[in-house]
């Protein structure tokens, strides 16, 4: 493996050239040469990238440098295929970037997004199980995970038990989160690894160590690594093989890192002694006159270079050129696509070969590359499944994560106190109310309160929690980790604790203090309560998926929940004719009606008032108990009406779940889904 200096000996021991050997399946890793040319990108009339070109070879570390706002992140997103470009071409081993090739690319974004309630150890385990291929055994995946964690100094037992955290919950530090972000992307064993600002938030030691690990990973595994850095240290810049300097969306320099100072000197920009080369380079980009010289020189060197000999030897020239001319007519200079295509690369392109990760690591020790049968280019699109693991395993892993996250989020002291205290208050207010006509309003009030309090809790809790989780899901989907359907089904199952645990505690305490136990009414009320909470949770999920702005979510939830409660059938007994149709949009109305039928038809009877009863059966017929049909005011069979209410709630549950899925899939969905 490559050696930098004596100070790196500790790192070299840990970053052994064979650390993945015997773990990586055949044909899992394919060396990719990245070439991009004539990249143009604009947004809302503003040009972000203008005629950007460059290349990176397998085993190289390309650094994209430039001031803030120069287009570094935009370029990285376009190279990953997640952000579309207006013009230009991006090729991997001479093939235009497509969905098959995107599966060989990993992008570690600048923003570190994880489930905040899960520990680092669980997160690393989840990503390794989800992203490593199914051909690897669980023991191999665990070994792979442990070695990756060791690479980034994430193997401390205390650290592994620490929650990931976020801005609201304390967890990993910014540097630890950054290293975890890169480590999780490496579980996909990419042939092209793109890392956005890997040193942001790190101290100088850890920043240097991260770049050192990426450099070793590129060399030992013959992986193409591209990073964006703002202003590296003098030691860090020595690890880069190539530099792409950008300013105002244009290329100021592209070439070998060792040649950049000489190139600047040719243009009259001479570095002073003991000046950090990285600081010097970036400082020149802030001067408009110097920047103009640099961009002009970069354009001239790119378009006037004599590459005719290389074009003649490049066997894929005609196909690539034809593809470029047909799809990207704006590109006028092929130099960026072919410069540096030396004899060894042409041999790899022409000879029938498949270079696996394992053979490359064996060959890299003696400077050669092992060659086996099968076409190198064809191996780019063959063999690899669309997903690393099966749909069933995706759903199982996602269910476990969702269930673990839900338990850690829900099973808190505050939530237990809330459920028990609320149930005790409700039980005290409605304690052993006599089942008489005079107390019908109180009995109905308890049922209505029960059906509404958990509606509000479910809607607002789901709506507020989902937007932050959606960002994580979008990131993971963009990297092709799993199907949306697998996540959605797992989410529905994994969130059941929030539906079952505390509402059940509340219902048990409050109902037993309300009336003598009637098993039928107790269980039926519990089932209706669970169903109404599921419906409310579905509505909250739908609103959370639609609302990109968290501040708008509570407003929309209020617009849904308040009318639903008002038209629930308890507050207003007589609704104006022109508004009467709205009660059919109220899920509370159907839940409350179902509870009334269960309570009055299958529960203990309600005794007539001693005097002045409003029911004919009591006043005229001398009945002792009020007929249930008189209380619930329905001419239909109560059993039929009960099932109609339940089926409507089931329909609402399915409807909002489907709408939530469609919104996630089609409305502002990730820019890349494999």
C-alpha positions in Angstrom: 0.0 0.0 0.0 1.0 3.6 -0.4 3.1 5.1 2.4 3.1 8.8 3.1 5.4 9.2 6.0 6.5 7.7 9.3 3.7 9.4 11.2 1.2 7.3 9.4 2.4 3.9 10.7 -0.5 3.6 13.2 -3.0 4.2 10.4 -1.2 1.8 8.0 -1.6 -1.0 10.5 -5.3 -0.4 10.8 -5.8 0.3 7.1 -4.3 -3.0 5.9 -4.3 -3.5 2.2 -6.1 -6.8 2.7 -8.7 -5.7 5.2 -11.6 -6.6 2.8 -10.0 -9.7 1.4 -12.0 -12.9 1.5 -15.1 -10.8 2.4 -16.0 -9.3 -0.9 -17.9 -11.4 -3.4 -16.6 -11.9 -6.9 -17.6 -9.1 -9.4 -18.9 -6.9 -6.6 -16.3 -4.2 -7.1 -15.5 -2.9 -10.6 -12.8 -0.2 -11.1 -14.4 2.8 -12.8 -12.7 5.7 -14.6 -14.8 8.8 -14.2 -14.8 11.4 -17.1 -17.0 14.5 -17.2 -17.0 17.1 -19.9 -18.8 20.3 -20.8 -21.0 20.2 -17.7 -23.6 23.0 -17.6 -26.2 23.5 -14.9 -28.5 26.3 -14.1 -31.3 26.9 -11.6 -34.0 29.6 -11.8 -32.0 31.5 -14.4 -28.7 31.4 -12.5 -25.8 29.5 -14.0 -24.3 27.2 -11.4 -21.9 25.2 -13.5 -20.3 26.4 -16.8 -18.3 24.1 -19.0 -16.8 22.0 -16.2 -14.6 19.1 -17.1 -12.3 16.6 -15.4 -11.5 13.0 -14.8 -10.4 10.6 -12.1 -8.8 7.2 -12.4 -9.3 4.1 -10.3 -7.0 4.3 -7.3 -6.9 8.1 -7.4 -8.1 10.8 -5.0 -9.5 13.8 -6.9 -10.1 16.9 -4.8 -12.5 19.6 -5.9 -11.5 22.9 -4.3 -12.9 26.4 -4.4 -14.6 29.2 -2.4 -18.1 28.8 -1.0 -20.7 29.0 -3.7 -18.3 28.0 -6.5 -20.4 24.9 -7.4 -18.5 22.1 -5.8 -21.5 20.4 -4.2 -23.6 20.9 -7.3 -20.9 19.2 -9.4 -20.7 16.3 -7.0 -24.5 15.8 -7.0 -24.4 15.8 -10.8 -21.6 13.3 -10.9 -23.7 11.0 -8.7 -26.6 11.3 -11.1 -28.9 12.7 -8.4 -29.1 16.2 -10.0 -29.8 16.5 -13.7 -27.5 18.6 -15.9 -28.5 21.0 -18.7 -25.6 20.0 -21.0 -22.5 17.8 -20.9 -21.6 14.2 -20.5 -20.6 12.0 -17.6 -19.1 8.6 -18.4 -17.8 5.7 -16.4 -15.3 3.6 -18.4 -16.6 5.2 -21.6 -20.3 4.4 -20.9 -22.8 7.1 -20.4 -24.0 7.4 -16.8 -27.2 5.4 -16.4 -29.2 3.6 -13.7 -27.0 0.5 -13.8 -23.8 2.5 -13.3 -25.4 4.6 -10.5 -25.5 1.5 -8.4 -21.7 1.5 -8.4 -21.6 5.1 -7.0 -21.9 6.2 -3.4 -22.4 9.8 -2.3 -21.7 10.9 1.3 -23.6 14.2 1.5 -22.4 17.2 3.6 -25.5 17.0 5.8 -25.3 14.0 8.1 -28.8 12.5 8.4 -29.6 9.6 10.7 -32.3 8.4 13.0 -31.5 10.4 16.2 -32.9 7.9 18.7 -30.7 5.0 17.5 -27.2 4.2 18.7 -24.2 4.3 16.5 -23.7 0.6 16.9 -27.2 -0.1 15.7 -26.9 2.3 12.8 -23.7 0.7 11.6 -25.3 -2.7 11.9 -28.4 -1.7 10.0 -26.4 -0.2 7.1 -24.1 -3.2 6.9 -27.0 -5.6 6.8 -29.0 -3.5 4.3 -26.2 -2.5 1.9 -23.8 -5.5 1.8 -24.9 -8.1 -0.7 -27.0 -11.1 0.3 -24.2 -13.4 -0.9 -22.2 -12.5 2.2 -23.0 -14.3 5.4 -24.0 -12.5 8.6 -20.6 -13.2 10.1 -18.9 -11.7 7.1 -21.1 -8.6 7.2 -20.3 -8.2 10.9 -16.6 -8.6 10.3 -16.8 -6.1 7.4 -18.7 -3.6 9.7 -16.2 -3.9 12.5 -13.3 -3.2 10.1 -15.0 -0.2 8.6 -15.8 1.1 12.1 -12.1 0.6 13.0 -11.0 2.6 9.9 -12.9 5.7 11.1 -12.2 5.3 14.8 -15.8 4.4 15.5 -15.1 1.2 17.4 -15.0 2.6 20.9 -17.5 0.6 23.0 -18.8 3.7 24.7 -19.2 5.5 21.4 -21.1 2.6 19.8 -23.7 2.9 22.6 -24.2 6.6 22.1 -27.3 7.8 20.3 -26.8 9.5 16.9 -28.6 12.6 18.1 -29.7 15.7 16.2 -30.1 19.4 16.8 -32.7 18.8 19.5 -31.2 15.7 21.1 -27.6 15.3 22.2 -25.6 12.5 20.7 -22.5 12.1 18.6 -20.3 15.1 18.0 -20.2 16.7 14.6 -16.9 15.0 13.7 -18.1 11.6 14.8 -21.3 12.1 12.8 -19.3 13.0 9.7 -17.1 9.9 10.0 -20.2 7.7 10.6 -21.8 9.2 7.4 -18.8 8.3 5.3 -18.5 4.8 6.9 -22.2 4.0 6.1 -21.7 4.9 2.4 -18.7 2.6 2.2 -20.8 -0.4 3.1 -22.1 -0.3 -0.5 -18.5 -1.1 -1.6 -18.7 1.6 -4.3 -16.4 1.8 -7.3 -16.8 5.5 -7.3 -17.0 7.2 -3.9 -18.1 10.9 -3.8 -17.7 12.7 -0.5 -19.0 16.2 0.1 -16.9 18.2 2.6 -15.6 15.3 4.6 -13.4 17.5 6.8 -16.2 20.0 7.8 -16.6 20.1 11.6 -13.5 18.1 12.3 -10.3 19.1 14.1 -7.1 19.0 12.1 -6.1 15.6 13.4 -9.3 13.9 12.5 -9.7 15.8 9.3 -6.3 14.6 8.2 -7.1 11.0 9.3 -10.3 10.9 7.3 -8.5 12.1 4.1 -5.8 9.5 4.8 -8.3 6.7 5.1 -10.0 7.8 1.9 -6.6 7.9 0.1 -5.7 4.4 1.4 -9.1 3.1 0.5 -8.7 4.4 -3.1 -5.2 2.9 -3.5 -5.8 -0.5 -1.9 -9.2 -1.2 -3.4 -8.6 0.5 -6.7 -11.6 2.8 -6.1 -12.1 6.2 -7.6 -12.6 8.8 -4.8 -13.7 12.4 -5.4 -14.0 14.8 -2.5 -14.9 18.4 -2.1 -12.8 20.5 0.4 -13.0 24.1 1.2 -9.4 24.9 2.4 -7.2 21.9 3.3 -4.1 21.9 5.3 -0.6 21.7 3.8 -0.3 18.1 4.8 -3.7 17.2 3.5 -3.2 18.6 0.1 -0.2 16.4 -0.4 -2.5 13.4 -0.4 -4.5 14.5 -3.4 -3.6 13.0 -6.8 -5.5 15.6 -8.8 -7.0 19.0 -8.2 -10.1 20.6 -9.7 -10.2 24.3 -8.8 -13.5 26.0 -9.2 -14.8 29.5 -8.9 -18.1 31.0 -10.0 -19.1 27.7 -11.5 -16.1 27.5 -13.8 -12.8 25.5 -13.9 -9.8 27.5 -12.8 -7.4 24.6 -12.9 -7.6 20.8 -13.5 -4.5 18.6 -13.4 -2.1 16.9 -11.1 -1.8 18.3 -7.7 2.0 18.4 -8.0 1.8 20.7 -11.0 -0.6 23.3 -9.6 2.1 25.6 -8.0 4.1 25.6 -11.2 1.0 26.4 -13.3 0.2 29.3 -11.1 3.8 30.5 -11.4 3.6 30.5 -15.2 0.7 33.0 -14.9 2.7 35.3 -12.5 1.2 34.0 -9.3 4.2 33.0 -7.2 3.8 31.5 -3.8 5.8 33.0 -1.0 8.0 30.8 1.2 6.3 29.0 4.1 2.9 29.7 2.7 0.3 27.0 2.8 -0.2 26.0 -0.9 -3.9 25.4 -0.3 -4.4 28.8 1.2 -2.4 30.4 -1.6 -4.4 28.6 -4.3 -7.8 29.5 -2.9 -6.8 33.1 -2.2 -6.0 33.6 -5.9 -9.6 32.7 -6.8 -11.0 35.7 -5.0 -9.1 38.1 -7.2 -11.2 38.7 -10.4 -8.3 39.5 -12.6 -6.3 36.4 -11.5 -9.4 34.3 -11.8 -9.9 35.4 -15.4 -6.4 34.4 -16.2 -6.8 31.0 -14.6 -10.1 30.2 -16.3 -8.7 31.3 -19.7 -5.6 29.2 -19.2 -7.6 26.2 -18.1 -9.8 26.5 -21.2 -6.8 26.9 -23.5 -5.0 23.9 -22.1 -8.1 21.8 -22.4 -9.0 22.7 -25.9 -5.6 23.1 -27.6 -4.0 19.9 -26.3 -2.9 17.5 -29.0 -4.7 14.2 -28.2 -4.9 12.8 -31.7 -2.6 9.9 -30.8 -4.7 9.0 -27.8 -7.9 9.1 -29.9 -6.4 6.8 -32.4 -5.6 4.2 -29.8 -8.8 4.5 -27.8 -10.9 1.6 -29.1 -14.1 3.0 -27.7 -13.6 6.4 -29.4 -16.2 6.1 -32.1 -19.0 4.8 -29.9 -18.3 7.5 -27.2 -17.9 10.3 -29.7 -21.2 9.3 -31.5 -23.0 9.2 -28.3 -21.7 12.5 -27.2 -22.5 14.2 -30.5 -26.0 12.8 -30.6 -27.0 13.5 -27.0 -24.8 16.4 -26.2 -24.2 18.5 -29.3 -22.8 21.4 -27.3 -19.6 19.6 -26.4 -16.9 20.7 -28.8 -13.7 19.3 -27.3 -13.0 15.6 -26.5 -9.8 16.3 -24.6 -11.2 15.8 -21.2 -12.7 12.5 -22.1 -9.5 10.9 -23.3 -6.5 12.7 -21.8 -4.5 10.3 -19.7 -5.8 7.1 -21.4 -2.5 5.4 -21.4 -1.6 1.9 -22.6 -2.5 0.0 -19.4 -6.0 1.5 -19.4 -6.5 0.7 -23.1 -5.4 -2.9 -22.4 -8.1 -3.1 -19.6 -10.7 -1.7 -22.0 -9.9 -4.0 -24.9 -8.9 -7.3 -23.3 -11.7 -9.6 -22.1 -11.3 -9.2 -18.3 -13.2 -8.8 -15.1 -11.3 -7.1 -12.3 -12.7 -7.9 -8.9 -12.0 -6.2 -5.6 -10.2 -9.2 -4.3 -7.9 -9.7 -7.3 -7.1 -6.0 -7.4 -6.1 -6.0 -3.7 -3.8 -9.0 -4.3 -2.3 -7.4 -7.4 -1.9 -4.0 -5.9 0.8 -5.3 -3.6 3.2 -6.1 -6.5 2.0 -3.4 -8.8 0.1 -5.6 -11.2 -3.5 -6.2 -11.8 -5.0 -9.7 -11.9 -7.0 -10.5 -15.0 -9.7 -13.2 -15.3 -12.2 -14.0 -17.9 -15.3 -12.2 -19.0 -15.6 -8.7 -20.5 -14.6 -5.8 -18.4 -17.1 -3.4 -19.9 -19.9 -5.9 -19.9 -19.4 -6.5 -16.2 -20.6 -3.0 -15.6 -24.2 -3.9 -16.3 -24.3 -7.7 -15.6 -24.5 -9.7 -12.4 -25.5 -6.9 -10.0 -29.0 -7.2 -8.6 -31.1 -4.0 -8.4 -31.1 -4.3 -4.6 -28.4 -5.7 -2.3 -30.9 -7.8 -0.3 -34.4 -9.1 -1.0 -37.6 -7.2 -0.4 -38.5 -9.4 2.5 -35.2 -8.7 4.2 -35.5 -5.0 3.5 -38.9 -4.9 5.2 -37.6 -7.0 8.1 -34.6 -4.8 8.7 -36.7 -1.6 8.3 -39.3 -3.0 10.7 -36.7 -3.7 13.3 -35.3 -0.2 13.0 -38.7 1.5 13.0 -39.8 -0.6 16.0 -36.5 0.1 17.9 -36.8 3.8 17.1 -40.5 3.9 18.2 -39.8 2.2 21.5 -36.9 4.5 22.3 -39.0 7.5 21.4 -42.2 6.4 23.1 -41.1 4.5 26.2 -40.2 7.6 28.2 -41.0 8.6 31.7 -42.9 11.6 30.5 -45.2 9.5 28.3 -45.9 7.1 31.1 -46.8 9.9 33.4 -49.0 11.5 30.7 -50.9 8.3 30.0 -51.4 7.3 33.7 -52.2 10.8 34.9 -54.7 11.5 32.1 -56.5 8.2 32.7 -56.7 8.9 36.4 -58.2 12.4 35.8 -60.7 10.9 33.3 -61.5 8.1 35.7 -62.0 10.6 38.6 -64.4 12.8 36.5 -66.5 9.9 35.3 -66.1 7.6 38.3 -69.0 5.1 38.6 -71.6 7.4 37.0 -75.1 5.9 37.5 -76.4 4.6 34.2 -79.6 6.7 34.2 -81.2 9.0 31.7 -80.0 12.1 33.6 -76.4 11.0 33.0 -76.6 10.2 29.3 -74.8 13.5 28.4 -72.0 12.6 30.7 -71.7 9.1 29.4 -71.6 10.4 25.8 -69.1 13.1 26.8 -66.6 10.4 28.1 -66.8 8.5 24.9 -66.4 11.6 22.8 -63.4 12.8 24.8 -61.8 9.3 24.5 -62.2 9.3 20.7 -60.8 12.9 20.3 -57.9 13.2 22.7 -56.0 10.4 21.1 -56.9 11.7 17.6 -55.1 14.9 18.4 -52.2 13.2 19.9 -51.7 10.8 16.9 -52.1 13.5 14.2 -49.8 16.0 15.7 -47.1 13.5 16.9 -46.9 11.8 13.5 -46.9 15.1 11.6 -44.1 16.6 13.7 -41.9 13.5 13.7 -42.2 12.5 10.1 -40.5 15.4 8.3 -37.2 14.8 10.0 -37.5 11.1 9.2 -38.5 11.8 5.7 -35.1 13.5 5.1 -33.3 10.3 6.2 -35.6 8.2 4.0 -35.0 10.4 1.0 -31.3 10.1 1.5 -31.3 6.4 1.8 -33.7 5.9 -1.1 -31.5 8.1 -3.3 -28.6 5.8 -2.6 -30.7 2.8 -3.7 -30.9 1.1 -0.3 -34.4 -0.2 -0.4 -37.8 0.0 -2.0 -40.3 2.7 -0.8 -42.9 0.0 -0.4 -40.7 -2.0 1.9 -40.1 1.1 4.1 -43.8 2.0 4.1 -45.0 -1.4 5.2 -42.3 -1.6 7.8 -43.2 1.8 9.1 -46.8 0.9 9.6 -45.9 -2.2 11.5 -43.1 -0.6 13.5 -45.2 2.3 14.7 -47.8 0.0 16.3 -46.3 0.5 19.8 -47.4 4.1 19.7 -50.9 3.0 18.8 -51.2 0.2 21.3 -49.3 0.8 24.5 -50.4 4.1 26.0 -54.0 4.2 24.6 -54.4 0.7 26.1 -53.1 1.9 29.5 -55.5 4.9 29.3 -58.5 2.8 28.2 -57.9 0.1 30.9 -57.7 2.5 33.8 -60.4 5.0 32.7 -62.9 2.4 31.7 -62.7 0.3 34.8 -63.3 3.4 36.9 -66.2 4.4 34.6 -68.4 1.4 35.0 -68.4 -2.2 36.1 -66.5 -4.4 33.8 -68.4 -5.6 30.7 -66.0 -7.6 28.6 -67.9 -7.1 25.4 -68.0 -3.3 25.6 -64.5 -3.1 27.0 -62.9 -4.9 24.1 -65.1 -3.3 21.4 -64.4 0.2 22.7 -60.7 -0.7 22.8 -60.8 -1.9 19.2 -62.7 1.2 17.9 -60.2 3.4 19.8 -57.2 1.6 18.2 -58.8 1.9 14.7 -59.5 5.6 15.1 -55.9 6.2 16.3 -54.6 4.4 13.2 -56.8 6.6 11.0 -55.5 9.7 12.7 -51.9 8.5 12.4 -52.5 7.9 8.7 -53.8 11.5 8.3 -50.7 12.8 10.2 -48.4 10.8 8.0 -50.1 12.2 4.9 -49.9 15.8 6.1 -46.3 15.3 7.1 -45.5 13.9 3.6 -47.2 16.8 1.9 -45.8 19.6 4.1 -42.1 20.3 3.4 -42.2 23.2 5.8 -42.6 21.9 9.4 -44.2 25.2 10.5 -47.1 24.7 8.1 -47.9 21.3 9.4 -49.7 22.3 12.6 -51.9 24.7 10.7 -53.0 22.0 8.3 -53.5 19.6 11.2 -55.7 22.1 12.9 -57.7 22.6 9.7 -58.3 18.9 9.7 -58.8 18.1 13.4 -61.0 21.0 14.5 -63.8 20.5 11.9 -63.5 16.8 12.5 -64.2 17.3 16.2 -66.9 19.9 15.6 -68.9 17.6 13.2 -68.3 14.6 15.4 -71.9 14.5 16.6 -71.6 15.6 20.2 -71.2 19.4 20.4 -73.9 20.3 17.9 -77.1 18.2 17.9 -78.6 20.0 14.9 -76.3 20.9 12.0 -77.6 23.4 9.4 -78.7 21.6 6.2 -76.1 23.2 4.0 -73.3 21.9 6.3 -74.8 18.5 7.2 -72.7 16.8 4.6 -69.5 17.6 6.4 -70.3 15.1 9.2 -69.6 12.4 6.7 -66.0 13.6 6.4 -65.5 13.4 10.1 -63.7 10.3 11.3 -64.6 11.2 14.9 -68.3 11.1 13.9 -68.0 7.4 12.8 -65.8 6.4 15.8 -68.2 8.1 18.2 -71.3 6.5 16.6 -69.6 3.1 16.8 -68.8 3.6 20.5 -72.4 4.7 21.2 -73.9 1.6 19.5 -71.5 -0.6 21.5 -72.2 1.2 24.8 -76.0 1.4 24.6 -76.8 -1.8 22.7 -74.2 -4.3 24.2 -73.6 -2.5 27.5 -75.6 -2.4 30.6 -79.0 -0.8 30.1 -79.8 2.9 30.8 -82.5 3.4 33.4 -85.4 5.8 32.6 -85.7 9.1 34.4 -87.9 9.1 37.5 -89.8 12.1 36.2 -90.2 14.0 32.9 -88.5 11.4 30.7 -88.0 12.6 27.1 -88.4 9.1 25.7 -91.9 7.8 24.8 -91.1 4.3 25.9 -90.4 5.6 29.4 -93.1 8.2 29.6 -96.0 6.4 27.9 -95.0 2.7 27.9 -93.9 2.7 31.5 -90.6 1.0 30.6 -87.9 0.8 33.2 -85.0 1.0 30.7 -84.6 3.2 27.6 -84.6 1.2 24.4 -81.1 1.5 22.7 -82.7 2.4 19.4 -84.2 5.5 21.0 -80.8 6.7 22.4 -78.8 6.2 19.2 -81.6 7.5 17.0 -81.3 5.1 14.1 -83.8 3.2 12.2 -81.2 0.8 10.9 -80.2 -2.5 12.5 -77.6 -1.4 15.1 -75.4 -4.3 14.2 -75.4 -3.2 10.6 -74.8 0.4 11.5 -71.9 -0.6 13.7 -70.2 -2.4 10.8 -70.8 0.5 8.5 -69.0 2.8 10.9 -66.1 0.4 11.2 -65.8 -0.1 7.5 -65.8 3.7 6.9 -62.9 4.0 9.4 -61.0 1.1 7.7 -61.6 2.8 4.3 -60.2 6.1 5.7 -57.2 4.3 7.1 -56.4 2.7 3.7 -57.2 5.9 1.8 -54.8 8.1 3.7 -52.1 5.4 3.8 -52.2 5.1 0.0 -52.2 8.9 -0.4 -49.2 9.1 1.9 -47.4 6.5 -0.1 -48.2 8.3 -3.4 -47.0 11.6 -2.0 -43.7 10.1 -0.9 -43.2 8.4 -4.2 -44.2 11.2 -6.6 -44.4 14.5 -4.8 -40.9 16.0 -4.4 -39.4 12.6 -4.3 -35.6 12.1 -4.2 -33.8 13.1 -7.4 -32.4 9.6 -7.7 -34.3 6.4 -7.1 -32.8 3.2 -8.4 
